[in-house]
Every structure is written in C-alpha cells, then in structure tokens.
Amino acid sequence: MGKPSTARPPSVADHKTGHDLMGVLPMTAEVRDGHLWIGGVDTVELARDAGTALYVMDEATIRHQLSEYVKWTRYHWPDVDVVYAGKAFMSLAMVRIVAEEGCCLDVSSGGELAFALRAGFPMERIYVHGNNKTPDELAECLDARVGRIVVDSFEEMERLNALALERGMRQRILIRVTPGVEADTHDFIMTGAEDSKFGFGRNQGLAMQAVKRALELPGLDFDGLHMHIGSQIFALHSFAKAIEVIVEFIAEIKAETGVEVRMLDTGGGLGIAYGLPDEPSTIKDYGKVVVDGIKEECEKHGLTVPAMAVEPGRSIVANAGVTLYTVGSIKEIPNIRTYVAVDGGMSDNIRTSLYDAHYEALIANKADRPREMVATVAGKHCESGDIVVNDAPLQCPEVGDVLCVCATGAYCQSMSSNYNKQVRPGVVFVKDGGWRWVVRRETYEDLLKCEVG
Ligand code: LLP
C-alpha cells in the first residue's frame, strides 16, 4: 500500500452537508436534528458521554460487509472461506462477530492469535500469515491447532516441519506465491523481478521448489497456494490477471508432481471509498471476478476447481468506523491556511502522514450545514507532519465542536501508538440506538504498566 486515493476531492469549500457524505459513512449513518447519528446513536451526545478522541464502529455495517462477502463468493462456488484479515482492526468483540458470521480469521502474529484464543474463536478456522513467524509463534500455532499456516520461506518450512514432528502432528499449509502481478490502486503492473519480501516468486523456479519440498516433508500437509497482490485495489482486472498467472502455476504443479492443489487463497485488497469521488468495486463484482475467474481458468487448464479463500480486511471495517475528536484550537494563518487542532492525531491515525491518505471530515454537531471552508485538521503531537486531514472541506469550526473523520475503521486503531505518551482512544460499537465499550480508553496507569524502573 502507500498509494493515496488518486481521486482527491478538490481543496475548495464544496458546500456539501452530512447528507452528501453517506458514501463514506457507515450504512446506518443519518443526519437528525443537525447532528450526525450512527447506529441510532447521536454522535455528539456519544462524544460528550464517552469522551474524545474516540473510535466509533457500527456493528451493522461490519456484519453486513462480512455477509456480503459470504453471499457473493458462495453464490458462484459453494466452497469459499471468507477470512477476515485481523490486522485491519482487531478486538475481542470483533473476533466474536467474525465467528458469529461464519467467517475465518487471518492472524499475522502471536499477539493476534492470542486475541483469537481469548475470544474462543474456532482454531480450525484460523489462517496464519507473516513473512517471519518466530519459532515461538509457530509453536504457539501448532499447540493451538490452527487450521492453516501460510508458509513464506524455506527456513520456515523446515522449522515448522521439525516442530510438527516433535509434536507428532501434520500441519496443513498453504504456500505463498508472488504471482509477479502487483496491483496499483487503480491498475496493475507485471513485476518481472518479483521484488517482494513476501512469498516465493515463480522466477528461478522458487515457488515450484517450495511446493516440491513441502510435499516431501512428513510434518506438512500441502493444501494449496496463497497470494496477495496489494491493498486498496479499485481495478478488478488486477485480480483477474493474478488469478490467470496462479492457476497456470497450479497446472504446472499438476504436470510436474501429479498433485492437484486443494485450495487457492487469493488474499485481500478490495478498495473502499475514502473520498467522495472514490468509486470502489462492489463485493458482488469482486466475488464474480475472483470466484468465476478461478473456475474459468481451471476449466481452461482441465483442473478440478479447488476450495477457495478470500481475505478482506479494509473493506469489512473501514467504512464501519469514524473517529470523533473535540476541536481544541483554531489558527488562521492569513492567506495560507487554517489549522483546526483536535485532541488526537498521528497516534490514532498514522495513515495521513505515512501514506498521504485522504479522509472526509465533518463537524458532527453541524452535520446539516454546508462545508463552507477548507481547513487542515491537525493533531496534538510534537511535529508538523502530525496532520489528520489535509485541506478538508469543513463546516465553520468553533472550539468545542465535535469533529468527525470518516472511514477510519481500518488500519487506524490497529496502527495506533503512544507517541508523546498519548493514551490511545477507546473503541465503542454502536447498534440499534445503544453503544458499548469494546476497548476502553487507556489511562496513564496503562502507559506505566510495563515500566520496571
Ligand atoms: N491478506 C494478507 C496476506 C495481507 O497482507 C493483507 C493486508 C490482507 C489480507 C488484507 O488486505 P485488505 O483487504 O485490508 O486490503 N496499513 C496499510 C494496509 C496494509 C495491508 C497489509 N496487508 C494501510 O493502512 O492502508
């Protein structure tokens, strides 16, 4: 990732109100009595009752997105696992929703596995990722009896085999392949060099060598292949191209070893709307391109259609979430710009400084008014790059207003930090007119709890 949305809204007052922002807000969002409501909860009251900064997530949107994936992938083929990528946002409540919706879970560290274990998630529905899983993490996965481990290097393969044999086990694995197709946000490129720290490239026969080695190792049960071509992808033809390449590889495996790949996991990556002009593909269209694409390519090569898996993260949670802040100060620099400073910043949303990401913002207590000005929403951290939204069309702000940044449900809380010893915001889930903490706000005691001195 790293590509900003190329369809940036113009940096002019666009006179849009909250009503016009529904495309980037949770599905239950509405403007009532001049306020922004989500999940039947007045976000202005919520900010007062729960405090700010605050991540707010709409349970209905999360469940809807998961069920859309289940529906529109299994519509084309019955055997598809929808594997939620926990790195996008993970909490115990989230993991339980994933379980309730009949989905699987992608964990990419021992810590994420610990969350799944604590939440009582069915271990056979776990997919384990990571390009350098430590020996301890691999052992934890085996002891937890996870469903599948996605193997990323030769060293890991040998290590995992030894650990499995020590335990008298045979671990089901997928092999991560770099198909040489990389998705740009809006297009794809073929990368001849396959320059990636992830997986095995097809060049120089590495991927084939990995499959053959896996078939030899008695502690491993080779189940199939995995690929992941990028994130925030708008162009579905990137997925189609990568599927073409990987199914061709499956045919080569069959020709060379006689083994039929049982599962193909095509990773995540479907883009979402951060800005108003963004028009991502629908889950329905994605399901058709990916699942039908695999079926068609298999038919072309005379292969049995494998079980499939998709691994969405961002498209499940991004638009389900918003961040609420309180405006603390407003600095108007004549002829340059206006800074609206809020009680959070790069510690709760690093994506703007890291990727030059763009977000829509509105004043939640003025949601029915037009965005009459352009201001830069700045955080409270000790550096000038600490910006939450650059040049945001905004209702005229006043100190004490509740400022809402949209589409922050993915990769914000999960990438948050305690920079400047800032306490991390809590997370509340809203549903049917009520709200509950799912992660409480940190305290100074939390910040101090690992100190030994
Ligand atoms: N599967 C694998 C193996 C992945 O590495 C990822 C994301 C996903 C699935 C989920 O992809 P999604 O559907 O969320 O695009 N921090 C960046 C995004 C990094 C994505 C890393 N891998 C950001 O804030 O945009």
Boltz pocket constraint, residues with backbone or C-beta under 6 A from the ligand:
constraints:
  - pocket:
      binder: B
      contacts: [[A, 1], [A, 2], [A, 85], [A, 87], [A, 88], [A, 106], [A, 129], [A, 227], [A, 228], [A, 230], [A, 231], [A, 232], [A, 267], [A, 268], [A, 269], [A, 270], [A, 311], [A, 312], [A, 313], [A, 314], [A, 315], [A, 351], [A, 410], [A, 411]]
      max_distance: 6.0
